[in-house]
Amino acid sequence: MADFLKTAKPATERAEDDAKVKAVVEDTLKDIERRGDQAVRELSEKFDSYSPASFKLSPSEIEAIIQKVSPRDMADIRFAQTQVRNFAEAQRASMLDIEVETLPGVVLGHKNIPVQSVGCYVPAGKFPMVASAHMSVATADVAGVPRIVAATPPFKGEPNPAVIAAMHLGGAHEIYVMGGIQAVGAMALGTETIEPVHMLVGPGNAFVAEAKRQLYGKVGIDLFAGPTETMVIADETVDAEMCATDLLGQAEHGFNSPAVLVTNSRRLAEDTLAEIERLLAILPTSDTAMASWRDYGEVIVCESYDEMLDVANDIASEHVQVMTDRDEWFLENMHSYGALFLGPRTNVANGDKVIGTNHTLPTKKAGRYTGGLWVGKFLKTHSYQKVLTDEAAADIGAYCSRLCMLEGFVGHAEQANIRVRRYGRRNVPYGAPAEPQEAAE
C-alpha cells in the first residue's frame, strides 16, 4: 500500500480558494458584458496600472517593440516556433477529410474546418510566457484559423518585446496588451472596439482559468486548466538531485502548483526530500517554489511498479516525468495524464519551451477525458451526406421511415416517405411507412 511521506493541503481548503475565485470572476465578467471598453480599462488600471490610448497595438507599434528584442533572442524564438510548427504540421497532416460510399449511391464524409476566430491568451504578469505564444498562436496559424487575436498583460508597465515578437511571428492578426479576466472576457464577450472570438485558448492564473470555464458555451475553449502540475515517477536508476530539480522546476510557476514524487524507493524519496530543502535555499524563485512545495508537494512511496502506475493514473497529473528502468512500459500503460516526458535525458521544461509538443495541457484530473492543446483543437470535424441515385433514396428512406415510426416521429417519417414516393420503384400510400424493396421481396 502506498505510503505518503509528505502530503498536500487538504482538498477542502483548495475548494474554499476556488469558491472565492469563482465569485470574483462572475462579477467581473458581468461588468465587462455590461460596460465593455470602460470596464476593461478600469480593470487594467486597477490590476496592471496600464491605460494606453488603445490596447490594440498598431503595425508600427509592433515593429518598434520587436526592434527591442536582441538578435540572439529572436533566433531562439524562431527556432522554438519552427519546432512547434513542424510537429503541428505533422499532426495536421494526419487529420484527413474523408468521403466513402457506404451503400450503393449513399455517400458519407467529413471535412476538417478551422474555427473562424480564436483568442489566444499569453500570460506575462509575473513571468513573460514567450513560449505560450508559440503554443497557441503558431498552432492556430498551422490549423488555418483566419482571425487570430492575441492578448498579453503588460510586463513591468509596458508590452514585453519578446512576447509581442512571438505573437507576431506566430501569425497573430490582432495583438492587445491587456491581461487577466479583462483580456479573456473582452475577447469572448466583445466590446465596442473588440469583435468577439469563437474560441479561447491558452494558460493563465486561477482567475483566467475560471473566466474561461464560465465563458465556455458562449465560446469554445481549449480545456479546463488549473495551476501547473508536475509528477516525477522514478526508481533508483536516477538520483535525488534529478528528482528534486524536476519537481522544483515546475513548482516555481505559482504558489499553488502541485509537485508529486511517486517512487518505489524509500531511500530515493527521503534523499529527494533532503535535496529539495537544499535547492530551495539557493533557488532564486524559492519564494514561489517553497510555497507550492509546502502546500501542494507530495512524496508517495509505492510497493511495486504496478502500484506506481495505479497511483499515477489516479492523480492524472499535467506533466509526468518518467525515469525508471521501464519507461516504455509506462508509456504503454499510462492512460490519464497531460504529457509524458520519458527518460532522464528529457524534461518538462523542454516541452514548456522548445521541443515542439504543446505545453497547454489538462490539469485537475482532466487528463482522464481530454488531451492538451494541439492543432486539432482548432479544427471542427463536420459530417455531410449525399444520396446519388433514386434507388438509394427509396431504399434508405424505407428503413428511415419505419425507424421514425418506431419512435413515434410521424413528421420525421414523412420526410423519408416523400422521397420513397418520388424516387421509389412503386407507389407508397401517403403517410404509410415505406417498405424497402429487399424486405418486400
C-alpha positions in Angstrom: 0.0 0.0 0.0 1.3 3.5 -0.9 2.9 5.4 1.9 2.7 9.3 1.8 5.9 10.7 3.3 4.6 14.2 2.5 1.0 15.3 1.9 -0.5 18.4 0.3 -3.0 20.9 1.5 -6.4 19.3 2.2 -8.9 19.3 -0.7 -11.4 21.3 1.5 -9.1 24.2 1.7 -8.5 24.1 -2.1 -12.2 24.2 -2.6 -12.6 27.3 -0.5 -9.9 29.1 -2.6 -11.7 28.0 -5.8 -15.0 29.4 -4.5 -13.5 32.8 -3.8 -12.0 33.0 -7.3 -15.4 31.9 -8.8 -17.3 34.8 -7.2 -14.8 37.4 -8.3 -14.7 36.2 -11.9 -18.5 36.0 -12.1 -18.9 39.6 -11.0 -16.1 40.8 -13.3 -17.4 39.2 -16.4 -20.9 40.6 -15.8 -19.3 44.1 -15.6 -17.4 43.6 -18.8 -20.5 42.4 -20.6 -22.4 45.4 -19.3 -19.9 48.2 -19.7 -17.5 46.9 -22.3 -14.4 49.0 -23.0 -14.8 51.2 -19.9 -14.8 48.1 -17.6 -11.8 46.7 -19.4 -9.9 50.0 -19.0 -10.8 50.3 -15.3 -9.6 46.7 -14.6 -6.4 47.3 -16.5 -5.7 50.5 -14.5 -6.5 48.6 -11.2 -4.5 45.5 -11.7 -1.8 46.5 -14.2 -1.5 50.2 -13.8 -1.8 50.4 -17.5 -4.1 52.6 -19.6 -2.8 53.3 -23.1 -4.8 55.3 -25.7 -5.5 51.9 -27.4 -5.0 48.4 -26.0 -4.6 47.2 -29.6 -1.1 47.5 -31.0 -0.8 49.1 -34.4 1.6 47.6 -37.0 4.1 50.4 -36.4 4.0 49.9 -32.6 4.5 46.1 -33.1 7.5 46.8 -35.3 9.0 49.2 -32.8 8.6 46.8 -29.9 10.1 43.9 -31.8 13.2 46.0 -32.5 13.9 45.8 -28.8 14.5 42.1 -29.0 18.1 41.0 -29.3 19.2 39.1 -32.5 20.0 36.0 -30.3 16.6 36.1 -28.6 14.9 36.5 -32.0 16.8 33.5 -33.3 15.8 31.4 -30.3 12.2 32.4 -30.7 12.3 31.4 -34.4 13.9 28.1 -33.6 11.3 27.3 -31.0 8.4 28.2 -33.3 9.9 26.1 -36.0 9.8 23.1 -33.7 6.2 23.8 -32.7 5.1 24.3 -36.3 6.9 21.2 -37.5 5.1 19.0 -35.0 1.7 20.8 -35.6 2.0 20.4 -39.3 2.7 16.6 -38.9 -0.4 16.4 -36.7 -2.5 18.3 -39.2 -1.4 16.0 -42.0 -2.7 13.1 -40.0 -6.2 14.6 -40.0 -7.7 13.7 -43.3 -11.0 14.7 -44.9 -12.9 11.5 -45.9 -15.6 10.5 -48.3 -16.9 6.9 -48.5 -19.7 5.2 -50.4 -21.3 3.1 -47.6 -24.1 1.7 -49.7 -24.6 1.9 -53.5 -25.5 5.6 -54.1 -25.0 6.7 -50.5 -22.0 8.8 -49.8 -20.9 10.0 -46.4 -18.0 12.2 -45.5 -16.4 14.7 -43.1 -14.4 17.8 -43.5 -12.0 19.4 -41.0 -12.8 23.1 -41.0 -10.8 25.7 -38.9 -12.5 27.6 -36.2 -13.0 31.1 -37.7 -11.7 33.2 -34.9 -9.6 32.4 -31.8 -8.5 34.4 -28.8 -5.0 33.4 -27.6 -4.1 34.4 -24.0 -0.4 34.6 -23.2 0.5 35.2 -19.6 3.2 37.8 -18.8 2.3 39.4 -15.5 4.8 37.6 -13.3 6.8 35.7 -15.9 6.6 36.7 -19.6 5.4 33.4 -21.1 7.0 33.7 -24.6 6.5 30.0 -25.3 2.7 30.3 -24.8 2.6 32.4 -28.0 4.2 29.6 -30.0 1.8 27.0 -28.5 -1.4 28.9 -29.2 -0.8 31.5 -31.9 1.5 29.4 -34.2 -0.5 26.3 -33.8 -3.7 28.1 -34.7 -1.9 29.5 -37.7 -1.0 26.0 -38.8 -4.6 25.0 -38.5 -5.6 27.8 -40.8 -7.6 29.9 -38.4 -8.5 33.1 -40.4 -8.6 35.5 -37.4 -6.2 35.0 -34.6 -6.4 37.5 -31.7 -3.6 37.5 -29.1 -3.7 39.2 -25.7 -1.0 39.6 -23.1 -0.7 41.7 -20.0 1.9 44.5 -19.7 5.2 43.4 -18.1 6.6 46.0 -15.7 4.3 48.6 -17.2 4.8 48.0 -20.9 4.4 45.4 -23.6 7.0 42.7 -23.3 9.1 42.8 -26.5 9.8 39.0 -26.7 6.1 38.1 -26.1 5.0 40.6 -28.8 7.6 39.2 -31.2 6.5 35.7 -30.6 2.8 36.6 -31.2 3.6 38.5 -34.4 5.9 35.8 -35.8 3.3 33.2 -34.8 0.7 34.7 -37.0 -1.5 36.9 -34.8 -3.7 39.2 -36.8 -4.6 41.4 -33.7 -2.5 42.0 -30.6 -3.8 43.5 -27.5 -1.9 44.5 -24.4 -4.3 43.5 -21.6 -4.3 40.8 -19.0 -6.4 38.7 -16.7 -10.1 38.4 -16.6 -10.5 41.6 -18.7 -8.5 40.1 -21.5 -10.3 36.8 -21.9 -13.6 38.5 -21.1 -13.2 41.1 -23.8 -12.1 38.6 -26.4 -15.0 36.3 -25.6 -17.8 38.8 -25.0 -16.7 41.6 -27.3 -16.7 45.3 -26.6 -17.2 48.4 -28.6 -13.7 48.1 -30.1 -13.1 44.3 -29.9 -15.1 41.9 -32.1 -15.8 38.7 -30.1 -14.0 35.4 -31.0 -15.4 32.0 -31.3 -12.8 30.2 -29.1 -10.4 31.0 -26.2 -7.1 29.1 -25.7 -4.0 29.5 -23.6 -2.9 29.1 -20.0 -3.3 31.6 -17.2 -3.6 32.1 -13.5 -6.6 30.9 -11.4 -8.7 33.9 -12.4 -8.1 33.4 -16.1 -8.8 29.7 -15.9 -12.1 30.3 -14.0 -13.0 33.0 -16.5 -12.6 30.5 -19.4 -14.7 28.0 -17.5 -17.5 30.5 -17.0 -17.3 31.7 -20.6 -17.5 28.1 -22.0 -20.7 27.8 -24.0 -20.6 31.4 -25.2 -17.3 30.4 -26.8 -15.3 27.2 -27.1 -12.2 26.7 -25.0 -9.2 24.5 -25.4 -9.6 22.8 -22.0 -10.4 23.4 -18.3 -7.0 24.3 -16.8 -5.8 25.0 -13.3 -2.3 25.6 -11.9 0.7 23.9 -13.3 1.1 20.3 -12.0 4.1 18.0 -12.2 4.8 14.4 -11.3 8.0 12.5 -11.2 7.8 8.7 -11.5 11.3 7.4 -10.5 13.1 4.4 -9.3 16.8 4.0 -8.2 18.0 4.4 -11.8 18.1 8.2 -11.1 19.3 10.2 -8.1 17.7 12.6 -5.7 19.2 15.7 -7.4 17.5 14.9 -10.7 14.1 14.3 -9.0 14.3 17.4 -6.8 15.3 19.6 -9.8 12.4 18.3 -11.9 9.9 18.9 -9.1 11.0 22.4 -8.2 11.4 23.4 -11.8 7.6 23.3 -12.1 6.8 24.4 -8.5 8.2 27.8 -9.3 5.2 28.5 -11.7 3.0 29.7 -8.8 2.1 29.5 -5.2 -0.3 26.6 -5.8 1.5 24.3 -8.3 1.3 20.6 -7.2 4.5 18.6 -7.4 4.4 14.9 -6.7 7.1 12.3 -6.5 6.0 8.7 -7.0 8.7 6.1 -6.3 9.2 2.5 -5.2 12.4 3.5 -3.3 12.1 4.9 0.2 15.8 5.9 0.1 15.2 7.9 -3.1 12.1 9.5 -1.5 14.0 10.5 1.7 17.0 11.7 -0.3 14.8 13.8 -2.6 13.1 15.5 0.4 16.5 16.5 1.7 17.7 17.6 -1.7 14.6 19.8 -2.2 15.4 21.6 1.1 19.0 22.2 -0.2 17.8 23.5 -3.5 15.2 25.8 -2.0 17.9 27.6 -0.1 19.7 28.6 -3.3 16.9 28.8 -5.9 16.2 32.4 -7.0 12.5 31.7 -7.3 12.3 29.9 -4.0 9.7 32.2 -2.5 7.2 30.8 -5.1 8.6 27.3 -5.3 8.8 26.9 -1.5 5.1 27.9 -1.0 4.0 25.4 -3.7 6.1 22.6 -2.2 5.0 23.4 1.3 1.2 23.4 0.5 1.0 21.2 -2.6 4.0 18.9 -2.6 3.7 15.2 -2.1 6.1 12.2 -1.8 4.5 8.8 -2.3 6.4 5.5 -1.8 4.8 2.5 -3.5 5.5 -1.2 -3.1 5.7 -2.0 -6.8 5.7 -0.6 -10.3 2.1 -1.7 -10.7 1.2 0.4 -7.7 3.2 3.4 -9.0 1.2 3.1 -12.3 -2.1 3.0 -10.5 -1.3 6.0 -8.3 0.0 8.0 -11.3 -3.1 7.2 -13.4 -5.4 8.2 -10.4 -3.6 11.5 -9.9 -3.7 12.2 -13.7 -1.0 15.0 -13.5 -0.5 17.5 -16.2 3.2 16.8 -16.6 4.6 13.3 -15.9 8.4 12.8 -15.9 9.2 9.1 -16.1 12.7 8.0 -15.1 12.8 4.3 -14.5 14.2 1.0 -15.9 10.9 0.5 -17.8 9.9 3.9 -19.3 8.3 2.2 -22.4 6.1 0.2 -20.1 4.8 3.3 -18.5 4.2 4.8 -22.0 2.2 1.7 -22.9 0.2 1.6 -19.7 -0.3 5.2 -18.7 -3.8 6.4 -19.7 -4.5 9.6 -17.7 -2.1 12.5 -17.9 -1.3 15.7 -19.8 2.0 14.8 -21.4 4.7 12.3 -20.8 8.5 13.0 -20.6 10.3 9.7 -20.9 13.8 9.2 -19.6 16.3 11.3 -17.7 17.6 13.0 -20.9 14.4 15.0 -21.4 12.4 17.1 -19.0 9.2 19.1 -18.7 11.0 22.4 -19.5 11.7 21.1 -23.0 8.0 20.6 -23.5 7.2 24.0 -22.0 9.6 26.0 -24.2 11.2 24.4 -27.3 11.0 20.8 -28.2 7.7 21.1 -30.2 5.0 19.4 -28.2 2.3 21.7 -26.9 2.5 22.9 -23.3 -1.1 23.8 -22.8 -2.2 20.7 -21.0 -5.1 19.3 -18.9 -4.9 19.7 -15.1 -7.1 18.8 -12.1 -7.6 15.3 -13.3 -8.9 16.4 -16.7 -6.3 14.1 -18.3 -8.8 11.4 -17.7 -11.0 12.6 -20.5 -9.0 15.0 -22.7 -5.6 15.6 -24.1 -3.9 19.0 -24.4 -4.0 21.8 -26.9 -2.9 20.7 -30.4 -3.7 21.7 -34.0 -6.8 19.5 -33.9 -8.4 21.7 -31.2 -8.6 24.5 -33.8 -10.4 22.3 -36.3 -14.0 21.2 -36.3 -14.9 17.9 -37.9 -18.2 18.3 -39.8 -20.0 15.4 -41.5 -22.1 15.5 -44.6 -24.1 13.1 -46.7 -25.2 12.7 -50.3 -27.7 10.3 -51.9 -26.8 9.9 -55.6 -29.4 7.6 -57.0 -33.2 7.2 -57.0 -32.8 3.6 -55.8 -30.7 4.6 -52.8 -33.1 7.4 -51.9 -36.0 5.0 -51.8 -34.2 2.1 -50.1 -32.6 4.2 -47.3 -35.8 6.1 -47.0 -37.9 3.0 -46.4 -35.6 2.0 -43.4 -35.7 5.6 -42.1 -39.5 5.8 -42.3 -40.0 2.6 -40.2 -37.4 3.6 -37.7 -39.0 7.1 -37.3 -42.4 5.4 -36.7 -40.9 3.1 -34.2 -40.1 6.2 -32.1 -43.4 7.9 -32.9 -42.0 10.7 -35.1 -44.6 10.9 -37.9 -43.2 14.1 -39.3 -39.8 12.6 -39.5 -41.2 9.6 -41.2 -42.9 11.7 -43.8 -39.5 13.3 -44.7 -38.5 9.8 -45.7 -41.8 8.8 -47.2 -42.0 11.7 -49.7 -38.7 10.6 -51.1 -39.8 6.9 -51.4 -42.9 8.2 -53.3 -40.8 10.5 -55.5 -37.9 8.2 -56.2 -39.1 4.7 -55.5 -40.0 1.9 -57.9 -43.6 1.6 -56.7 -46.1 3.8 -55.0 -46.5 4.0 -51.3 -49.8 5.3 -49.7 -49.5 8.8 -48.2 -48.4 8.6 -44.5 -47.7 4.8 -44.6 -44.3 3.6 -43.5 -42.4 2.6 -46.6 -41.1 -0.9 -47.2 -37.6 -1.4 -48.8 -37.6 -3.4 -52.0 -35.4 -6.0 -50.5 -37.6 -6.6 -47.5 -40.8 -6.8 -49.6 -39.2 -9.3 -51.9 
